[in-house]
Amino acid sequence: MIVINCLHIGIDDTDSPDGMCTTYLASQIINKFEDNGIELVDFPRLIRLNPFARFKTRGNGGVSLRIINDDKADLAKRIVLDEVEKLSMFDCENTNPGVVFYDGEITHEMEDYAFRAIYEFITIDEAEEFTKSVGCQIHKFKKGRGIIGSIAAISLPLSDYTFELLAYRNSDNYGTKRKIDYESVYKMDKQTFPDTFENIDYSEDYIAIEPKTPCPVLYGIRSNTVEALKEAMEIVKVSEPIVDWCIFKTNQHTDMHIQKAENISSMKQFGCYCVTGEVKNKPKIIDGGHMFFYIFDESGEIECGAYEPTKNFRKIVSHLRPGDIVKVYGGIGEQNTFNIEKFQVIELNDVEYKNPICECGKRMTSAGKNKGFKCKKCGRKIESNEKVPVVIERKLENLKFYETPVSARRHLSKPLCRMDLEKI
């Protein structure tokens, strides 16, 4: 096996809600690399971090590049820093770019840090101390919060991964309606699914490949294979120039952020977990359209939420009833509520206790406290106070998974089309 001495480059926190995209910046760096004979080793990487972190970029993702560490390494560093300086949204108070250069093998210590960035919350000071301890060269712009994601983007191992093709628009078109032929997107989805996925939310007639922000991205297509992406790009038609495109290797839609919780009380705020519990109460909807219920186990209880943007998913959640056993996947947000991304029914409570039926066929009523039941139709009485179990029809199914719609799905959440459901 040939070992290549590589320079790892991490970049994060260059965009803002009003524009830019770190992937676009990366694509421009790659173009400059090509102009100067600097070749990438493998695909550029787009690494999504903890979706429940208190401070995060718009998509909460860092980018990393790998090049051969030769006599052009210093030139590559200058190109990276120049492009970050030129393209980052410095006017935004919350944009604090960070760049990390690392020469060497990725250590277990660095991998552990990367998983922490996905599972937990890391401060800028912690990240800076760590990067220096492992020999990274760091460059902070403003507060430099981007170094947190930059080192994670460099270090994260990808045992499971997907690809995303991002097409970029002309800067003159930023902030305008994207000119995508929606019929061609439907055609692309039908021809390439499930190799590509998350293209369309059919329940909402929502085109998911089209961003809703004024960023450089014209569209983004996600897939398990590079070949499917290239086929998809041939099918999708647009009526505006595509000035550039790039394929990223990514941890999107892998459930990499999900940790298996031992029990409910072991989970921490801002963490992402799957945990099994018993439904405590019937889900209730509040003003604003959000739906909440509690699950519990021997260690404690937690409120679970299906929020308004999840649309019809709330109707599925509404069919839960006390006594159901469910495994929920998601994360704990600002209000210490568990935000559900998907759930699996482990065991349905399909028994309801009702008054007995009289010999005449009429359902009996209570004759009073501890006085048994009586029949209003024929007058018959029984002394027993015991209600009888009745199997009821449920609209949910045992062992079945239910997920939020494409329009409300988080970057890291693994869709059912990527899960080996039979094995689970």
N, C-alpha and C positions, 0 to 999 in steps of 0.2 A: 504494500500500500504506500503510495506516494503522499508524504505530508507536505502541504503547502503552507508557507509562512504568510499569514494574512494580516491585513490591517482591517479592523472592524470599525465601522463608523455608525454612530447612533445620533438621531436627530428627533427632537420633539418640541411641542408647544410653540409652533410658529404661526398658527392660524388664529382666527377669532370668529365670533358669531356673524360678523359682517363680511367675511371673505377668507381667501387663501385656503390652502390645504397642504399639509406636510407631505402628502404623497406627490402633489404637483411639484413642490420644491425639490423632492427627491428625483423626479423625472427630469427636471432641468439640470440637476447635478449630473445625472447619468449621461445626458446629452453632452455636457461639457467634458465628461470623462472620455466619451467616445471620440470627441474632436481631438483629444490629446493622447489617444492610444492607451487609455487606462481601462482595463477590462474588469467587469464584475465576476466574482466567483459565486455562482448560483444566482437565484432570483433575488431582487430586493425584497425585504421583509416588512410587512405591516403587522405590528403587534399591538393588539388591544389590551388595555389594562383594566383594573378593577372598575366596573361600571358604577359602583356605589361610593367611589372615593369622594371626599369632600371638595377637593379642588381637582378639576380635570379640564382637558381641552374639549372641543366640540364633539369629537368622536372618541376622545380619550385613547388615542393610539400613537405609538412612536414608530419610526421607520429606521431600519438599519441596512447598511450596505457592506459588502465584503469585497476587498480587492487584494491583489497580490502585493505584498509588502516589498516593493523593489525601489529602484532609484526615482520612481515617479510618485512615491508616497507623499512627500512634502508638497508637491504640486497638487495632489488630490486634496490634501488638507486645506490648502489655500482656496481651492475651488469651492469646497464645502462651506467654509466660513464666509467667503464672499457672497455666495448665493443666499445663505441664511441672513446675512446683513442686508442684502438687497430686497428680498422677497417677504420677510416676516412682517406681520401686522403689529409693528411696534407701537402704533397709536393706541391700541387697545390696552387698557390697564391690566387685564388678566392674561395677556400674552407675554410669556417669559421664556424665550427659547433657551435650549440647552443642547450642546453638541459634545459628544464623547468620542475619543479615539482610543482604541485599545489594540496593542500589538502582542499577540500570544494566543495560547490555547484557552478556551473557555473552561473555567474551573467549576467544580461542584459548588463552591462558595458563591460564584456568580449566578449559577443556575438557581440556587436557593433564593438569592436576592430577587431574581426575576419572578419567581412564583410568589414571593411576598408582595411584589408590586401588583400582582393580579388578585391575590387573596385579601390584602390588607391595605393600610394607609401608611405611606412613607413620607417623611418630611424632607425638605430640601437639604437641611443640615445632615440628616442621616445618609442621604444619597451621596452628598459630597464627600463625607468621611469615608464611605464605603468605596467609592470610585477611586479615591486616592490610595486607599489601602491595598487595592489589587493592581495598582500601577496604571490606571487610566489617565489620559490627558483630558481635562475638561475645559469647556469654554461656556461661561454663563453670560447671557444677555439679559439686562435688567436683573430680576430676581433669580433667573436661571432655573426655574422650576422644571424645565424640560429635561434636565439631566436625570430626573427620576425615571422617566420613560425611555430615555436614550440608552441607559445602561441595561434596562430590562429588554429593550428591543434587540440589543446585541447578544444578550446572554441566554434568552429563553430557549430551551430545547423543544423541538416540535415533533413529538411522537405521532400526533394527529395534526393535519393541516388542510387548508383549502387554498384556492387561488382566487384572486380578484383582478379582473381587467378593468382599468379605469381609463376612460376616454376624456380628454380635456378640450375645453372650448377656447375660442379666441377671447382675449381680454376685453374687447369691445362689447362682448355679449354678456359679461358678468352682470348678474342682477336682473336679466331679462328672462322671459319665458323660454324654456328650452324647447327647441324644435325637433322633437322626437316623434317619429311615426309610430303611434301606439299600436296600430294593427300589426306592424312588423315585430313589435315586442311580444304580442300574443303568439304570433307565428313562431318566433324564436323559442319561446317557452315550451310550446307544444312539441317542437322538434328536438329540443336538447334536454328537457327535464327527464330524469332527475340528475343528469350529469351537471346541469346548471340548476340553480334553485334560488328561491327568494326573489324571483323576477316580478311576480304579480301577486297581489292579494285579491283573489277572485271574489271574495265575499264583500269587499268594499270597492271593487273595480278600481284598484289602486296600483299604479305603476311604480314598483318598488326600486327599479334600477335608476330612477330619476331623483336626484337630490332635491331638497326643498329649500336649500340655502344659496346665497349668492356667491358660491365658491367656483373655482375653475373646473370642477368635475361636470362633464356633460352627462355621463351615465357610468354606472358601475355594475358589472355582471360577475356573479360569484359561482364558483364551480369546484368540482372535485378534480378536474383535469384541465391542463393547458389546452389540449386539443379541442375540448368542448367550447372553451372561451373563444378560440379563433373562429370556430364554426358559428358561434353566436354573433360575433362581431360582423361576420359577413351577412347575416340575416337582418340585423337591426339597421333601419334606415333613419337618417337624420337630414334636416334641411339647413344645416349650418356647418361651418368648417370644423373638422376635428384637427386641432393643431398638434396633438401629440397623444400617445397612449402608452400605458405601461402595465405589465402584469406583476402582481405582488404575491409572494408566498405569505400566508397569514394564519393566525390562530383563530380567525373568525369561525363561528358556528361549530366549535369543538367542545363546548362546555368546560373548557379548561379552567374557568373561574370557579367552578362548582367544587366545593369540598364536602366530603361526607361527614355530617355532624353525628357525633355519638348520641346526642340527645338535644332537646330544645334548649336547655339551660347552658349548654356548652357553646352556643353560637354568640358571636360578638357583632356589635353594630358596625356597619359598613363592610361586613364580610358577605361572601356568597356561598350558599350551601344547598345540599339536599338533605331533608330530614323527614322522618316518618312520625305522624301523630294522629290522634283521633279528633274528629270534628266535634267541637263543643256546642256550637249553636248554629242555627240556620243563618246562612249569609244574608246580610241586609245591605240595601243600597241607600246612600245618603245624598244630600244635595250636591250637585256637581257630577253625579253619575258614578261615583266610586263605590265599590262593593267590599265589605269586610266580614270576616268571621274569625273565630279562634280555633286553633288546634292545641292539643295538650298531650303530654306523656307523663311518666312518673316523676320527671324532673321539673316540670313547670309548663307554662303555656305561652303562646305568642299570637299576636294578631296578624292575620294574613290579608293582603289586599289585592284585588283585581281592579285596576284603575280604568277610568273612563276611556282612555285611548285604546284599551284592549277590546272595545266594542262587544261583539257577540260572544267573546270568551266569558264575559260576565254571566251570560245566560247559562252557559255550561256550569259555571261555578254555582249558580243559584240552585242547581239540582242536588247539591250536597246537603246532607242532613246529619243531625247529631248521631254519633255512633259509627259513622263511616271512618275507615282507616285510609289515609292518603299519604303519599310521599310527594312533598312539594319541592320544587327547584326554584331558586331565585336568590335574592339578596335582601339585606336589612338596611333600610334607608334612614334618613334624618329623623323620622318620627318613631324609629324602632319598630316599624311595621315590616313584615316579611312580604316583599314584592314578588308575586308569583310569575314565573316565566312559563312554567308548565307543571303539570302534576300527573301522577299515576294513581289510579284507584287500586289500593291493595285489597280491601275488603269492604263491600257495601253492607250497610245495615238495611236489609230488605224485610225486616220484621217490624210490624206495628202492633201494639196491644190495644184491642178494642173490646167493647162490651159484647157479651155472648149473644148469639142469635137464638131466639125462642123457637120452640117446636113448631110454632105456626109460621115461622119464616121471618118474623119481624125482629129487628135489632132491639135488644132490651135497653132500658135506661136504669140509672141508679135508683134504688129504693130509699136512699139516705145513707149517711155515713155508717159504715159497718153493718148495713142492713141488707146487703145483697142487691139483686137486680129484679126488676119487674117489667112486664110487657104491657104496654099501653093498649095493644090491640085485643089480647085475649085475657089479660089480667093475671097470667101465670107469674109466680114468683120463685126465685131460687135464693138460697141462703148464702151461697159462695160470693165472696167479694173479688175473686180473681178474674181479671180480664184475660182474654184468650189471644194467643199470638196469631197474626194474620200475615202471610207473605204478600208484600206489595210489589207492584211493578215499578222498576226504576229506569230512568232515562240514561243513566250512566252504566258502564260495564266494568266488571271486575278485571283488574290487571291492564286495563286500557290506559293509554296516555292521552292527555288533552293539552294543547299548546295555545299560546297567544297567537293572533293572526300575524301575517308577515308585516303588516303596516306598523305593528307595535313591538316587533321582536328586537331584542338587543343584539348587538354585533356578535357577542360571544355565545349566545344561546344556540345550542345544537337543535336544529329542526328534526322532526320525526323522520323525515326522508333520509337523514344521515344516521339514524340509529338502527342498530340490529335489534328490532323489537322482539323478534322470536327468541333471541338469546336472553334478553332481559326478562 
